[in-house]
Amino acid sequence: MIMTCQITKTSLRTRAASLLGASLLAVATLGVSTVALSGVAMAQETPEEGRQFSAKAGEKVNEALTLANSNQNQAAVSILQGIISDPSLNAYEKSTIYQMLGQYSYQLDRAVEAQQYFENAINAGGLLPDEVGNIKVVIAQLMIGNGQYREGATRLENYLNSGGQQKPQYIDLLVNAWVQAEDYRRALPWAEKWFNTANPKERKHFDLLNFLFNNLGMQGRQADIVKQMINRWPEDKTLWDAWASMLANGGREQEAFEVTKMLYLGGALSEEQDLLKVVQYYSFYDMPYQAAEILEREMNANRIARTPDKLKQLSGLFRQAREYKRAIPILEAAATQSGEAKLYADWGEALYNEGSCQKSEKAFTEAINRGYDAGKSWMLIANCRYDTTNTLDRLNCDMTDAQMAEAPITKARASAIAAFEKVPNGSRERGNARKWIQFINAEKDAVDRRCEFERNVERELCYQKIKQAYDAEVFVGEWVLDDAEVCLQYKEDYDSEFRIKIEE
């Protein structure tokens, strides 16, 4: 099972771009426009040593500001580029002009140029420590926005760790940058800080931790956050899916099954993939009948496609549940729909299990014609024919040879032997077929030997009674045979064997 989270790298990238635009504009405006204006004003008052504009530079800066305020950023850039190389500019003037060039270049969508201008603003040496810190944040944001996620995140992180102001938007951007760099371990502590300080906590805060815990393999902590999310948003099926996946991945399959079952019974599952997962769970936990019932119900509701594979799966579940009668029409539909030899064989086997030998033979014959194993097929056909002998009257020794030959059980045995003989010589089943033929012939021989033994015993007893009748005839004046109904049939044989010799 695959863990799912609502948050993705794409959504993080979109948020990062939005954060960058808002944050960069705020910092750049604070760090450039206000300082530039204050600098011009300082030239008329008592300025801090070295932080003032000359009249010449102040005039050009004010001209650039006026153009920029009327959205003529390119014209403003041209004026500032024209004076930045003036060797008479002091460090403060250079740093301020570079900041302005950076801001206007960014607004002209020239992020790489803007980044370099802001670097130059720091290197010019005219900024106070707090101002340098603000520009470092701007540079870090530009790098992140330009796809330099790791470099930008490192700069922003260094700024925050060195005592920089930890604004929520900075932390949010830093987390997103580390995520884009796929360094989830570096992102985690800042994400937790962002989460803990958020008030109120929104879905995005939970989603981010869920995403990071999942990618870092921290299943225990992810379970805790997902539990909290389920309590807040119990109607969100994706959270329950995530919870079930975590349970399964953690070796707690039974609990995952219970969660999935609860979702199904509650009507939260409707996609085919989810419904099939429910079927698989029931089957895995040795409940094939329930699995078959669900699969059949969802196929009838057209929420699971009625394909040959699904029909085969359904019939297999019914067969596992020993519901062969319900499996038979499903297998027939699957076989005729797909034309697959194996499905015809499965259909034949299901009919065999129901004792429908003639229909089973037709299905197996079709399977053989379509390339299925003839040896296995004829073995099952033969076994089905032989199994019918268990329902027929047995042979008994009171029957004549002709009666025995015409008896239904004799014909059924012969039919089974004929089927076993059709098992091909090259088949792995041929050896078993020979053993079955020997076994069936042995059954007939056993009947013959038993009847012969019984006849011999009966004849010997009758011979004794016939002899006794002859011996007693002298004393009783007549020939009287005990058990004449049985023994009289042997008198002629007895006389021919014993009496003739005496009379001679």
CORTAHU-V950974 format. One record per residue. N is the residue number from 1. RES is the residue in one letter. D_LAST is the distance of its C-alpha to the last C-alpha in Angstrom with 2 decimals. Layout:
N_RES_D_LAST ; N_RES_D_LAST
This chain:
1_M_101.93 ; 2_I_105.47 ; 3_M_108.47 ; 4_T_110.90 ; 5_C_114.59 ; 6_Q_117.05 ; 7_I_119.67 ; 8_T_119.42 ; 9_K_121.52 ; 10_T_122.68 ; 11_S_124.01 ; 12_L_125.64 ; 13_R_127.31 ; 14_T_128.73 ; 15_R_130.07 ; 16_A_131.57 ; 17_A_133.49 ; 18_S_134.85 ; 19_L_135.87 ; 20_L_137.56 ; 21_G_139.70 ; 22_A_140.92 ; 23_S_141.47 ; 24_L_143.11 ; 25_L_145.53 ; 26_A_146.53 ; 27_V_147.07 ; 28_A_148.80 ; 29_T_151.12 ; 30_L_151.99 ; 31_G_152.47 ; 32_V_154.44 ; 33_S_156.31 ; 34_T_157.74 ; 35_V_158.79 ; 36_A_160.36 ; 37_L_162.41 ; 38_S_163.37 ; 39_G_164.40 ; 40_V_166.83 ; 41_A_168.23 ; 42_M_168.67 ; 43_A_170.97 ; 44_Q_173.46 ; 45_E_173.19 ; 46_T_172.92 ; 47_P_169.63 ; 48_E_167.54 ; 49_E_168.44 ; 50_G_166.70 ; 51_R_164.88 ; 52_Q_167.13 ; 53_F_167.42 ; 54_S_170.38 ; 55_A_172.06 ; 56_K_170.76 ; 57_A_167.12 ; 58_G_167.28 ; 59_E_168.47 ; 60_K_165.53 ; 61_V_163.03 ; 62_N_164.37 ; 63_E_164.24 ; 64_A_160.56 ; 65_L_159.80 ; 66_T_161.45 ; 67_L_159.36 ; 68_A_156.13 ; 69_N_156.85 ; 70_S_157.04 ; 71_N_153.65 ; 72_Q_155.31 ; 73_N_153.37 ; 74_Q_153.56 ; 75_A_157.33 ; 76_A_157.51 ; 77_V_155.41 ; 78_S_157.70 ; 79_I_160.80 ; 80_L_159.25 ; 81_Q_157.99 ; 82_G_161.53 ; 83_I_163.06 ; 84_I_160.34 ; 85_S_161.51 ; 86_D_165.07 ; 87_P_165.96 ; 88_S_168.28 ; 89_L_165.48 ; 90_N_164.90 ; 91_A_161.44 ; 92_Y_161.35 ; 93_E_162.22 ; 94_K_159.55 ; 95_S_156.84 ; 96_T_157.73 ; 97_I_157.85 ; 98_Y_154.51 ; 99_Q_152.98 ; 100_M_154.37 ; 101_L_153.00 ; 102_G_149.63 ; 103_Q_149.60 ; 104_Y_150.71 ; 105_S_148.33 ; 106_Y_145.45 ; 107_Q_146.55 ; 108_L_146.53 ; 109_D_142.85 ; 110_R_143.78 ; 111_A_141.98 ; 112_V_142.06 ; 113_E_145.84 ; 114_A_146.26 ; 115_Q_144.38 ; 116_Q_146.63 ; 117_Y_149.77 ; 118_F_148.75 ; 119_E_148.07 ; 120_N_151.55 ; 121_A_153.00 ; 122_I_151.74 ; 123_N_152.77 ; 124_A_156.27 ; 125_G_156.87 ; 126_G_158.74 ; 127_L_156.30 ; 128_L_156.17 ; 129_P_152.98 ; 130_D_151.71 ; 131_E_152.39 ; 132_V_150.49 ; 133_G_147.56 ; 134_N_147.59 ; 135_I_147.66 ; 136_K_144.78 ; 137_V_142.74 ; 138_V_143.72 ; 139_I_142.70 ; 140_A_139.34 ; 141_Q_138.74 ; 142_L_139.66 ; 143_M_137.24 ; 144_I_134.42 ; 145_G_135.27 ; 146_N_135.26 ; 147_G_131.72 ; 148_Q_132.83 ; 149_Y_130.86 ; 150_R_130.54 ; 151_E_134.16 ; 152_G_135.55 ; 153_A_133.42 ; 154_T_134.51 ; 155_R_138.19 ; 156_L_137.87 ; 157_E_135.95 ; 158_N_138.61 ; 159_Y_141.29 ; 160_L_139.57 ; 161_N_138.77 ; 162_S_142.39 ; 163_G_143.75 ; 164_G_143.78 ; 165_Q_143.66 ; 166_Q_140.01 ; 167_K_140.20 ; 168_P_136.95 ; 169_Q_137.16 ; 170_Y_137.47 ; 171_I_134.39 ; 172_D_132.45 ; 173_L_133.42 ; 174_L_132.58 ; 175_V_129.09 ; 176_N_128.50 ; 177_A_129.78 ; 178_W_127.40 ; 179_V_124.52 ; 180_Q_125.46 ; 181_A_125.54 ; 182_E_122.05 ; 183_D_123.35 ; 184_Y_121.86 ; 185_R_122.50 ; 186_R_126.26 ; 187_A_126.20 ; 188_L_124.51 ; 189_P_127.39 ; 190_W_129.81 ; 191_A_127.30 ; 192_E_126.89 ; 193_K_130.69 ; 194_W_130.94 ; 195_F_128.21 ; 196_N_129.74 ; 197_T_133.25 ; 198_A_132.20 ; 199_N_133.26 ; 200_P_131.66 ; 201_K_128.50 ; 202_E_127.19 ; 203_R_123.83 ; 204_K_125.09 ; 205_H_125.66 ; 206_F_122.09 ; 207_D_120.64 ; 208_L_122.45 ; 209_L_121.12 ; 210_N_117.63 ; 211_F_117.90 ; 212_L_119.19 ; 213_F_116.72 ; 214_N_113.87 ; 215_N_115.09 ; 216_L_115.73 ; 217_G_112.24 ; 218_M_113.79 ; 219_Q_111.01 ; 220_G_112.14 ; 221_R_115.67 ; 222_Q_114.48 ; 223_A_112.24 ; 224_D_115.30 ; 225_I_117.39 ; 226_V_114.63 ; 227_K_114.16 ; 228_Q_117.87 ; 229_M_117.66 ; 230_I_114.75 ; 231_N_116.75 ; 232_R_119.68 ; 233_W_117.77 ; 234_P_114.41 ; 235_E_114.06 ; 236_D_114.00 ; 237_K_110.42 ; 238_T_111.27 ; 239_L_112.09 ; 240_W_108.74 ; 241_D_107.03 ; 242_A_109.02 ; 243_W_108.09 ; 244_A_104.35 ; 245_S_104.62 ; 246_M_106.35 ; 247_L_103.69 ; 248_A_100.94 ; 249_N_102.78 ; 250_G_103.32 ; 251_G_99.61 ; 252_R_99.87 ; 253_E_97.44 ; 254_Q_96.40 ; 255_E_100.03 ; 256_A_100.58 ; 257_F_97.63 ; 258_E_99.15 ; 259_V_102.47 ; 260_T_100.85 ; 261_K_98.73 ; 262_M_101.85 ; 263_L_103.67 ; 264_Y_100.82 ; 265_L_100.45 ; 266_G_104.23 ; 267_G_104.28 ; 268_A_106.23 ; 269_L_103.77 ; 270_S_103.59 ; 271_E_103.37 ; 272_E_99.98 ; 273_Q_100.24 ; 274_D_100.91 ; 275_L_98.13 ; 276_L_95.61 ; 277_K_96.75 ; 278_V_95.84 ; 279_V_92.36 ; 280_Q_91.93 ; 281_Y_93.02 ; 282_Y_90.49 ; 283_S_87.74 ; 284_F_88.84 ; 285_Y_88.67 ; 286_D_85.08 ; 287_M_85.98 ; 288_P_84.40 ; 289_Y_84.15 ; 290_Q_87.88 ; 291_A_88.69 ; 292_A_86.69 ; 293_E_88.37 ; 294_I_91.82 ; 295_L_91.04 ; 296_E_89.64 ; 297_R_92.60 ; 298_E_95.16 ; 299_M_93.49 ; 300_N_93.57 ; 301_A_97.25 ; 302_N_97.88 ; 303_R_99.24 ; 304_I_96.44 ; 305_A_95.56 ; 306_R_92.17 ; 307_T_91.27 ; 308_P_87.77 ; 309_D_88.37 ; 310_K_89.35 ; 311_L_86.40 ; 312_K_84.14 ; 313_Q_85.78 ; 314_L_85.38 ; 315_S_81.69 ; 316_G_81.18 ; 317_L_82.84 ; 318_F_80.70 ; 319_R_77.57 ; 320_Q_78.75 ; 321_A_79.17 ; 322_R_75.62 ; 323_E_77.12 ; 324_Y_74.92 ; 325_K_75.39 ; 326_R_79.15 ; 327_A_78.84 ; 328_I_76.80 ; 329_P_79.52 ; 330_I_82.08 ; 331_L_79.94 ; 332_E_79.35 ; 333_A_83.11 ; 334_A_83.78 ; 335_A_81.20 ; 336_T_82.34 ; 337_Q_85.99 ; 338_S_85.73 ; 339_G_82.83 ; 340_E_81.92 ; 341_A_78.36 ; 342_K_78.23 ; 343_L_79.20 ; 344_Y_76.40 ; 345_A_74.00 ; 346_D_75.49 ; 347_W_75.11 ; 348_G_71.46 ; 349_E_70.91 ; 350_A_72.55 ; 351_L_70.30 ; 352_Y_67.31 ; 353_N_68.41 ; 354_E_68.53 ; 355_G_65.01 ; 356_S_66.35 ; 357_C_64.08 ; 358_Q_64.87 ; 359_K_68.61 ; 360_S_68.25 ; 361_E_66.51 ; 362_K_69.37 ; 363_A_71.95 ; 364_F_70.17 ; 365_T_69.73 ; 366_E_73.47 ; 367_A_74.13 ; 368_I_72.04 ; 369_N_73.90 ; 370_R_77.16 ; 371_G_76.20 ; 372_Y_74.59 ; 373_D_71.91 ; 374_A_68.74 ; 375_G_66.51 ; 376_K_67.79 ; 377_S_67.69 ; 378_W_64.08 ; 379_M_63.07 ; 380_L_64.61 ; 381_I_63.17 ; 382_A_59.68 ; 383_N_60.18 ; 384_C_61.35 ; 385_R_58.26 ; 386_Y_56.03 ; 387_D_57.97 ; 388_T_57.06 ; 389_T_53.40 ; 390_N_54.64 ; 391_T_55.46 ; 392_L_52.11 ; 393_D_48.93 ; 394_R_46.48 ; 395_L_42.95 ; 396_N_40.23 ; 397_C_36.51 ; 398_D_35.94 ; 399_M_37.26 ; 400_T_35.23 ; 401_D_36.01 ; 402_A_38.17 ; 403_Q_40.03 ; 404_M_40.70 ; 405_A_42.02 ; 406_E_44.43 ; 407_A_45.58 ; 408_P_49.39 ; 409_I_49.02 ; 410_T_46.86 ; 411_K_49.53 ; 412_A_52.32 ; 413_R_50.74 ; 414_A_50.40 ; 415_S_54.02 ; 416_A_55.20 ; 417_I_53.40 ; 418_A_55.07 ; 419_A_58.45 ; 420_F_57.90 ; 421_E_57.05 ; 422_K_60.48 ; 423_V_62.29 ; 424_P_64.03 ; 425_N_63.00 ; 426_G_66.57 ; 427_S_66.82 ; 428_R_67.03 ; 429_E_64.49 ; 430_R_61.82 ; 431_G_60.32 ; 432_N_60.07 ; 433_A_58.49 ; 434_R_55.70 ; 435_K_55.07 ; 436_W_54.88 ; 437_I_52.39 ; 438_Q_50.20 ; 439_F_50.59 ; 440_I_49.59 ; 441_N_46.51 ; 442_A_45.62 ; 443_E_45.82 ; 444_K_43.25 ; 445_D_40.93 ; 446_A_41.30 ; 447_V_40.21 ; 448_D_37.13 ; 449_R_36.20 ; 450_R_36.87 ; 451_C_34.77 ; 452_E_31.87 ; 453_F_32.20 ; 454_E_32.39 ; 455_R_29.30 ; 456_N_27.31 ; 457_V_28.64 ; 458_E_27.87 ; 459_R_24.27 ; 460_E_23.65 ; 461_L_25.31 ; 462_C_23.37 ; 463_Y_19.97 ; 464_Q_21.23 ; 465_K_22.35 ; 466_I_19.12 ; 467_K_17.25 ; 468_Q_20.16 ; 469_A_19.88 ; 470_Y_16.30 ; 471_D_17.50 ; 472_A_20.63 ; 473_E_19.21 ; 474_V_18.91 ; 475_F_22.57 ; 476_V_24.19 ; 477_G_22.49 ; 478_E_21.85 ; 479_W_20.31 ; 480_V_23.32 ; 481_L_23.44 ; 482_D_26.53 ; 483_D_28.40 ; 484_A_26.42 ; 485_E_29.16 ; 486_V_28.36 ; 487_C_24.72 ; 488_L_23.25 ; 489_Q_23.65 ; 490_Y_21.03 ; 491_K_18.24 ; 492_E_16.86 ; 493_D_16.91 ; 494_Y_15.31 ; 495_D_12.40 ; 496_S_11.93 ; 497_E_12.24 ; 498_F_10.52 ; 499_R_8.67 ; 500_I_6.21 ; 501_K_5.23 ; 502_I_5.43 ; 503_E_3.80 ; 504_E_0.00
